[in-house]
């Protein structure tokens, strides 16, 4: 019997983990951290449902934390098999896992010093050695790859971030597609997802399963920046270090070159974002086939000449409040950790400033609280008043919206037997499942956490 178990991303938009079991084989597709509300984050500390040492392989669709971030924890508890991914994911995930381990250790130490952890003593979920051991297991591939006897995987371009893929697994004459996160048709840097092949079972993400993106309003972003600068304020953009920072820099470069906003200093203050930006620059230099041709061969797509890369902690502290009109891009994108917290603590109380949230905010995160209009937010154990303007711009999202997901599914050569709708809040999954049923006449299911199904 072949079975599929939903170990994460079922009822939440984080913690993607899908366990495929057949005969004596076990393959894990994605190995993400749970994020957001405490009830989800606590699951990161639960014992893994099967012995990690019994896994034959892990397949990573891409390098975002909610898809790869638990890998060091899996290694800590005994996993030692290959991690199959694209070369781009191998490059980016190494950055993500090292940063995650650093933050785990740093947050545990900070909690110990400040006395606000429930653990005594505070401890990290994993450390830097666990991350390095996980990275050494990466096996980058661009071809069909055998995972175990009579089981293989092919990774196809997903257009979400550099290196992102959807996974097509073959076993016993059955084909299973795991979407990972699908990108936009109009991503400013990346080519769109490849069309899906003919498969029997689909796992489809539903981050934006119940809504449609509006086209990016360049004029509105220009207005926000210009208005904030005119009153002497700072525009703070909490941004995902991977892809989103590069996209924002590309947008700002375009606005400044077109004369639509003042040529303000732009500070990029995230070690992970700087490392990821180097990977994106290398992709541009190497003319990666993942990138849109129009960004190749022209002026620097990420810098109009005003970008300052902040490397050291000392530099970071000096510009936590730059004190003059400027733009700060810092991680993390949902304000769950990282250097952006110091900027928020300094800038949120100031009425002159503007916080732009350029992407999805998971419930339970500081970013979501700000988006929902909270009047104060807790940072490092203290409540910070929110007097700055807070504006959400989900148009920057790198996730396909509901219409794009339906169009992508409908381009398949034939209908699958079953579509499992995952990686979304329950209302988003339910709405996407309804559309799949009503518009495509396919069987669509919203599985529960730890539910097990036969394939």
C-alpha positions as CSV (number, residue, x, y, z in Angstrom):
1,X,0.0,0.0,0.0
2,X,1.1,3.5,-0.8
3,X,0.0,6.3,1.7
4,X,0.4,10.0,1.9
5,X,0.3,11.8,5.3
6,X,-0.1,15.5,5.8
7,X,2.4,16.4,8.5
8,X,2.1,20.2,8.0
9,X,0.4,22.9,5.9
10,X,-3.0,21.4,6.5
11,X,-5.1,24.0,8.3
12,X,-2.3,26.5,8.2
13,X,-0.1,28.3,5.6
14,X,3.2,27.1,7.2
15,X,5.1,23.9,8.1
16,X,4.9,22.1,4.8
17,X,5.7,18.4,5.2
18,X,4.2,15.6,3.2
19,X,5.2,12.0,3.9
20,X,5.0,9.4,1.1
21,X,5.2,5.8,2.3
22,X,5.3,2.7,0.1
23,X,6.5,-0.7,1.0
24,X,9.5,0.0,3.2
25,X,10.2,3.4,1.6
26,X,9.6,6.8,3.2
27,X,10.0,10.0,1.2
28,X,9.4,13.4,2.8
29,X,8.4,16.3,0.4
30,X,9.3,19.6,2.0
31,X,10.5,20.0,5.6
32,X,9.2,23.4,6.8
33,X,8.9,25.2,10.1
34,X,5.6,26.1,11.5
35,X,5.3,29.9,12.0
36,X,2.7,32.4,13.2
37,X,0.4,31.6,16.1
38,X,1.8,29.9,19.2
39,X,-0.4,26.9,18.6
40,X,1.3,26.3,15.3
41,X,4.9,27.2,16.5
42,X,4.6,24.7,19.4
43,X,4.3,21.9,16.8
44,X,8.0,22.5,15.9
45,X,8.8,21.0,19.3
46,X,6.6,17.9,18.9
47,X,8.4,14.6,18.3
48,X,8.5,13.8,14.5
49,X,5.7,11.4,13.6
50,X,8.2,8.8,12.3
51,X,11.8,8.1,13.1
52,X,13.8,10.6,11.0
53,X,16.5,8.0,10.4
54,X,13.9,5.9,8.6
55,X,13.5,8.5,5.8
56,X,15.1,7.5,2.5
57,X,15.2,11.1,1.2
58,X,13.8,14.6,1.5
59,X,12.7,16.6,-1.6
60,X,12.7,20.4,-1.2
61,X,10.5,22.5,-3.5
62,X,12.2,25.7,-2.5
63,X,14.1,27.6,0.1
64,X,11.6,29.5,2.1
65,X,11.6,28.7,5.8
66,X,8.1,27.2,5.9
67,X,9.3,24.6,3.4
68,X,12.9,23.9,4.4
69,X,13.4,25.4,7.9
70,X,12.9,22.2,9.9
71,X,15.6,20.3,8.1
72,X,18.3,21.0,10.7
73,X,15.9,19.7,13.4
74,X,15.3,16.6,11.3
75,X,19.0,16.1,11.1
76,X,19.5,16.7,14.8
77,X,17.0,13.8,15.4
78,X,18.7,11.3,13.1
79,X,18.0,12.0,9.4
80,X,21.0,11.3,7.2
81,X,19.7,10.7,3.7
82,X,20.0,12.9,0.6
83,X,18.1,16.2,0.2
84,X,17.0,16.5,-3.4
85,X,16.5,20.1,-4.7
86,X,17.4,22.4,-7.6
87,X,20.9,24.1,-7.7
88,X,19.2,27.4,-7.0
89,X,17.4,26.0,-4.0
90,X,20.7,24.5,-2.7
91,X,22.3,28.0,-2.9
92,X,19.5,29.8,-1.3
93,X,18.5,27.2,1.3
94,X,22.1,27.2,2.6
95,X,21.7,30.9,3.4
96,X,18.3,30.4,4.9
97,X,19.2,27.5,7.2
98,X,22.4,29.2,8.5
99,X,20.4,32.4,9.3
100,X,17.7,30.4,10.9
101,X,20.1,28.5,13.1
102,X,21.8,31.8,14.1
103,X,18.5,33.3,15.0
104,X,17.4,30.2,17.0
105,X,20.6,30.5,19.1
106,X,20.5,34.3,19.4
107,X,16.8,34.3,20.4
108,X,17.4,31.7,23.0
109,X,20.3,33.7,24.5
110,X,18.2,36.9,24.4
111,X,15.3,35.2,26.1
112,X,17.7,33.9,28.8
113,X,19.1,37.4,29.4
114,X,15.6,39.0,29.5
115,X,13.8,36.2,31.2
116,X,10.8,36.0,28.9
117,X,11.0,32.3,27.7
118,X,8.8,29.5,29.0
119,X,11.8,27.2,28.8
120,X,14.3,27.0,31.6
121,X,16.9,27.4,30.4
122,X,15.8,28.7,27.0
123,X,17.0,26.5,24.2
124,X,17.1,26.6,20.4
125,X,15.2,24.2,18.2
126,X,18.5,23.5,16.4
127,X,21.9,25.1,16.2
128,X,24.5,26.0,13.5
129,X,26.1,22.6,13.5
130,X,22.7,21.0,12.8
131,X,22.3,23.5,9.9
132,X,25.8,22.7,8.5
133,X,25.1,18.9,8.6
134,X,21.8,19.5,6.8
135,X,23.5,21.6,4.1
136,X,26.0,18.8,3.5
137,X,23.1,16.5,2.6
138,X,22.0,18.7,-0.4
139,X,22.1,16.9,-3.7
140,X,21.2,19.5,-6.4
141,X,19.7,18.1,-9.6
142,X,18.2,19.3,-12.8
143,X,17.2,15.9,-14.1
144,X,14.9,13.1,-13.1
145,X,16.4,11.6,-10.0
146,X,15.9,8.2,-8.3
147,X,14.9,8.5,-4.6
148,X,14.5,4.8,-3.8
149,X,13.8,1.6,-5.6
150,X,11.1,2.3,-8.3
151,X,10.6,5.9,-7.0
152,X,11.8,9.0,-8.8
153,X,11.3,12.7,-8.8
154,X,11.5,15.4,-11.4
155,X,11.6,19.1,-10.4
156,X,9.9,21.7,-12.7
157,X,10.2,25.5,-12.6
158,X,7.6,27.1,-10.2
159,X,8.5,30.8,-10.7
160,X,8.1,31.6,-7.0
161,X,11.6,32.4,-5.9
162,X,15.0,31.6,-7.5
163,X,15.3,27.8,-7.6
164,X,11.7,27.1,-6.7
165,X,10.1,24.0,-8.2
166,X,7.1,21.8,-8.1
167,X,7.9,18.2,-7.6
168,X,6.6,15.3,-9.8
169,X,7.1,11.9,-8.1
170,X,6.7,8.6,-9.9
171,X,6.1,5.2,-8.2
172,X,4.2,2.1,-9.1
173,X,2.8,3.7,-12.3
174,X,1.3,6.5,-10.2
175,X,2.3,10.2,-10.6
176,X,2.0,12.6,-7.7
177,X,2.5,16.4,-8.1
178,X,3.4,18.6,-5.1
179,X,3.1,22.3,-6.1
180,X,5.3,23.8,-3.4
181,X,4.6,27.5,-3.8
182,X,3.6,28.6,-7.3
183,X,4.7,32.0,-8.6
184,X,2.9,34.8,-10.4
185,X,2.5,35.1,-14.1
186,X,3.8,38.6,-13.8
187,X,6.7,38.2,-11.4
188,X,9.0,41.1,-12.3
189,X,12.2,39.0,-12.2
190,X,11.2,35.3,-12.8
191,X,9.6,33.5,-15.6
192,X,6.2,32.0,-14.8
193,X,5.6,28.4,-13.7
194,X,5.9,25.6,-16.2
195,X,2.5,24.0,-17.0
196,X,1.7,20.9,-15.0
197,X,2.3,17.4,-16.5
198,X,-0.3,14.6,-16.5
199,X,-0.5,13.2,-13.0
200,X,-2.9,11.2,-10.9
201,X,-2.7,13.2,-7.6
202,X,-2.1,16.9,-7.0
203,X,-1.2,18.7,-3.8
204,X,-1.9,22.4,-4.6
205,X,-1.0,25.4,-2.4
206,X,-3.8,27.8,-1.4
207,X,-2.0,30.8,0.2
208,X,-4.2,33.1,-1.9
209,X,-6.8,30.5,-2.7
210,X,-9.7,32.9,-1.8
211,X,-8.6,36.2,-3.4
212,X,-7.2,37.9,-6.5
213,X,-4.2,40.2,-6.6
214,X,-4.6,43.7,-7.8
215,X,-2.0,44.9,-10.3
216,X,0.9,46.7,-8.5
217,X,0.0,50.3,-8.1
218,X,3.3,52.0,-8.9
219,X,1.8,55.4,-8.5
220,X,0.5,54.6,-5.0
221,X,3.9,53.3,-3.8
222,X,5.5,56.4,-5.3
223,X,3.0,58.6,-3.4
224,X,3.6,56.8,-0.1
225,X,7.4,57.2,-0.4
226,X,7.2,60.9,-1.6
227,X,4.7,61.9,1.1
228,X,6.7,60.3,3.9
229,X,9.9,61.9,2.6
230,X,8.2,65.3,2.4
231,X,7.3,65.1,6.1
232,X,10.9,64.0,7.1
233,X,10.0,60.4,7.7
234,X,11.4,57.0,7.0
235,X,9.8,54.3,4.9
236,X,10.4,50.9,6.5
237,X,9.7,47.8,4.5
238,X,9.8,44.5,6.4
239,X,10.6,42.1,3.6
240,X,11.4,38.5,3.1
241,X,15.1,38.3,2.6
242,X,14.7,35.8,-0.3
243,X,13.3,37.2,-3.5
244,X,11.1,40.0,-2.0
245,X,14.1,42.2,-1.2
246,X,15.4,41.8,-4.7
247,X,11.9,42.6,-6.1
248,X,11.6,45.7,-3.9
249,X,15.0,47.0,-5.0
250,X,14.1,46.4,-8.6
251,X,10.8,48.4,-8.1
252,X,12.6,51.2,-6.3
253,X,15.3,51.4,-8.9
254,X,12.6,51.8,-11.6
255,X,10.7,54.5,-9.7
256,X,13.9,56.5,-9.1
257,X,15.2,56.2,-12.6
258,X,11.7,57.4,-13.9
259,X,11.8,60.4,-11.5
260,X,8.7,59.3,-9.7
261,X,10.2,59.4,-6.2
262,X,13.1,61.3,-4.7
263,X,16.5,59.7,-5.0
264,X,16.5,58.7,-1.3
265,X,19.2,56.5,0.4
266,X,18.0,52.9,0.5
267,X,19.4,50.8,3.3
268,X,19.3,47.0,3.0
269,X,19.7,45.7,6.5
270,X,19.6,41.9,6.6
271,X,22.6,39.6,6.4
272,X,20.4,36.9,4.8
273,X,19.0,39.4,2.2
274,X,22.5,40.5,1.3
275,X,23.6,36.9,0.8
276,X,20.5,36.2,-1.2
277,X,21.0,39.3,-3.3
278,X,24.5,38.0,-4.3
279,X,22.8,34.8,-5.5
280,X,20.3,36.8,-7.6
281,X,23.1,39.0,-9.0
282,X,25.0,35.8,-10.0
283,X,21.9,34.6,-11.7
284,X,21.7,37.8,-13.7
285,X,25.4,37.6,-14.6
286,X,25.0,34.0,-15.7
287,X,21.8,34.8,-17.6
288,X,19.9,32.1,-15.7
289,X,17.0,30.6,-17.7
290,X,14.8,31.2,-14.6
291,X,15.0,35.0,-15.1
292,X,12.9,37.1,-17.4
293,X,15.0,38.2,-20.5
294,X,14.1,41.8,-20.1
295,X,16.1,42.2,-16.8
296,X,19.3,40.9,-18.4
297,X,21.8,43.1,-20.2
298,X,20.5,46.5,-19.0
299,X,21.4,48.7,-16.0
300,X,21.8,47.2,-12.6
301,X,18.3,45.9,-11.9
302,X,18.7,46.2,-8.1
303,X,20.5,49.6,-7.6
304,X,19.8,53.1,-9.0
305,X,22.9,54.3,-7.2
306,X,21.5,55.0,-3.8
307,X,21.6,51.6,-2.2
308,X,23.6,51.0,1.0
309,X,24.3,47.5,2.1
310,X,24.4,47.2,5.9
311,X,26.8,44.5,6.9
312,X,27.7,44.9,10.6
313,X,25.7,45.1,13.8
314,X,27.3,48.4,14.5
315,X,26.1,49.8,11.1
316,X,22.7,48.3,11.8
317,X,22.3,50.1,15.2
318,X,23.5,53.4,13.7
319,X,20.7,53.3,11.1
320,X,17.9,51.8,13.3
321,X,16.4,55.3,13.0
322,X,18.3,56.9,10.1
323,X,17.1,60.4,11.2
324,X,16.5,61.6,7.6
325,X,14.2,60.8,4.8
326,X,15.2,57.3,3.6
327,X,14.0,53.8,2.8
328,X,14.9,50.8,5.0
329,X,14.4,47.2,3.8
330,X,15.0,44.6,6.5
331,X,14.0,41.1,7.4
332,X,12.0,39.3,8.5
333,X,9.1,40.0,6.2
334,X,6.4,39.2,8.9
335,X,8.4,40.9,11.7
336,X,8.8,37.6,13.5
337,X,12.5,38.2,14.2
338,X,15.7,39.7,12.7
339,X,17.0,43.2,12.5
340,X,13.7,44.7,11.4
341,X,12.5,44.5,15.0
342,X,15.0,47.1,16.0
343,X,13.8,49.4,13.2
344,X,10.2,48.8,14.2
345,X,10.9,49.6,17.8
346,X,12.5,52.9,16.8
347,X,10.2,53.9,14.0
348,X,6.7,52.8,14.9
349,X,6.2,55.5,17.6
350,X,6.9,58.3,15.0
351,X,4.0,59.8,13.1
352,X,6.2,60.9,10.3
353,X,7.2,57.3,9.4
354,X,5.5,54.7,7.2
355,X,5.7,50.9,7.4
356,X,4.9,49.2,4.1
357,X,4.1,45.5,4.4
358,X,4.8,44.0,1.0
359,X,3.4,40.5,1.2
360,X,1.3,37.9,3.0
361,X,1.2,38.2,6.8
362,X,0.5,34.9,8.7
363,X,-2.0,35.2,11.5
364,X,-0.2,35.4,14.9
365,X,2.8,37.4,13.5
366,X,3.6,41.0,14.4
367,X,3.2,41.8,10.7
368,X,-0.4,40.6,10.7
369,X,-1.1,42.5,13.9
370,X,0.2,45.7,12.3
371,X,-1.8,45.0,9.2
372,X,-4.9,44.5,11.3
373,X,-4.5,47.9,13.0
374,X,-3.0,47.1,16.4
375,X,-2.2,50.1,18.5
376,X,0.9,48.5,20.1
377,X,3.1,45.6,19.4
378,X,5.4,43.6,21.7
379,X,9.0,43.5,20.7
380,X,11.7,42.0,22.9
381,X,9.4,41.8,25.9
382,X,8.2,45.5,25.7
383,X,5.1,47.0,24.1
384,X,5.8,49.6,21.4
385,X,3.1,52.1,20.5
386,X,2.1,52.2,16.8
387,X,1.8,55.8,15.6
388,X,3.4,55.4,12.2
389,X,1.3,54.8,9.1
390,X,1.0,51.1,8.3
391,X,0.1,50.1,4.7
392,X,-0.3,46.6,3.3
393,X,0.7,46.0,-0.4
394,X,-0.1,42.3,-1.1
395,X,0.5,43.1,-4.8
396,X,4.1,42.3,-4.1
397,X,3.2,38.7,-3.2
398,X,5.2,36.0,-5.1
399,X,2.3,33.6,-4.7
400,X,-0.2,32.8,-7.5
401,X,-3.6,34.1,-6.7
402,X,-6.9,32.1,-6.9
403,X,-7.4,32.8,-10.6
404,X,-3.8,32.0,-11.5
405,X,-4.0,28.7,-9.6
406,X,-7.2,27.7,-11.4
407,X,-5.7,28.6,-14.8
408,X,-2.5,26.6,-14.0
409,X,-4.4,23.5,-12.9
410,X,-6.7,23.7,-15.9
411,X,-3.7,23.6,-18.3
412,X,-2.9,20.0,-17.2
413,X,-3.2,17.5,-20.1
414,X,-5.8,15.5,-18.2
415,X,-7.7,15.7,-14.9
416,X,-6.1,14.1,-11.8
417,X,-8.0,11.6,-9.7
418,X,-7.8,13.9,-6.6
419,X,-6.6,17.3,-5.7
420,X,-5.6,17.9,-2.1
421,X,-5.7,21.6,-1.2
422,X,-2.9,22.5,1.3
423,X,-0.8,25.4,2.5
424,X,-3.5,27.9,3.2
425,X,-5.8,29.2,6.0
426,X,-9.0,27.1,6.1
427,X,-11.2,29.6,4.4
428,X,-8.7,30.0,1.6
429,X,-8.4,26.2,1.1
430,X,-12.2,25.8,1.2
431,X,-12.8,28.5,-1.4
432,X,-10.1,27.1,-3.8
433,X,-11.5,23.6,-3.3
434,X,-14.9,24.9,-4.2
435,X,-13.6,26.5,-7.3
436,X,-11.8,23.4,-8.4
437,X,-15.0,21.4,-8.0
438,X,-17.3,23.9,-9.6
439,X,-15.2,25.2,-12.4
440,X,-13.0,22.1,-13.3
441,X,-15.4,19.4,-12.1
442,X,-12.5,17.7,-10.3
443,X,-12.5,16.0,-6.9
444,X,-10.9,18.5,-4.4
445,X,-10.3,17.8,-0.7
446,X,-9.0,19.9,2.2
447,X,-7.0,17.4,4.3
448,X,-6.6,17.7,8.1
449,X,-3.3,17.8,10.0
450,X,-1.8,14.3,10.3
451,X,-4.5,12.9,8.0
452,X,-3.4,9.8,6.1
453,X,-4.7,8.8,2.6
454,X,-4.1,6.0,0.2
455,X,-2.8,6.6,-3.2
